[in-house]
Amino acid sequence: MAAVGAATLSWAGAGWPAAAAVGSTVLGAGLLGARHLLPRLAAPPAVDTGPLPAALDLFAACLAAGSPVPDALAETGAAAGGDVGAVLAAVATGMRQGAPARAAWAAALGPEPVPALAALGRACVRSERGGTPLQTVLTRLSGEQRAVVATRRQEAARRAGVLAVLPLGLCFLPAYLLLGVVPAVAGLAARFT
């Protein structure tokens, strides 16, 4: 794009210094825009919650089989792995050491918890205090998380489409301008001078 602006100015008689200044400005603006646009398009989520729906299903199955909550959390954390598994394993360790569910979840989630894991923590705390069964809550949370994961995948697919088209636009638009527009403008300028 910078080359197109520079070539147009030089053919219009503005001279190479003006053409170089405009070309540099356009190039700098394009690089700045790309520097701010591309990281936003390609940024992954801070915590990978992809395995969370399957982990919630496994947690519900362990509880339905009669496992105590800390053992079910430990087994689920080991099977899930990643960020989700680390949080579940930390909660299981805290509960096995005698911490109440609220304290174990607060310690594992930290000051800025992931909303899905915070909802699981609240459900476990309610279950510990009131004795309500967790299986129905886990099934509902699993369904919600499957919908969230599907939405994230669709957004990632859209993002990939934008990232794939960006280089095409950056290559073909200047070529179109140089081969189609600039000769037409130069021909019109030559005709009127």
Secondary structure, DSSP 8 states (H G I E B T S, - for coil): -HHHHHHHHHHTTS-HHHHHHHHHHHHHHHHHHHHHHHHHHH---SS--TTHHHHHHHHHHHHHTT--HHHHHHHHHHHH-HHHHHHHHHHHHHHHTT--HHHHHHHHH-SS--HHHHHHHHHHHHHHHH---SHHHHHHHHHHHHHHHHHHHHHHHHHHHHHHHHHHHHHHHHHHIIIIIHHHHHHHHHHH-
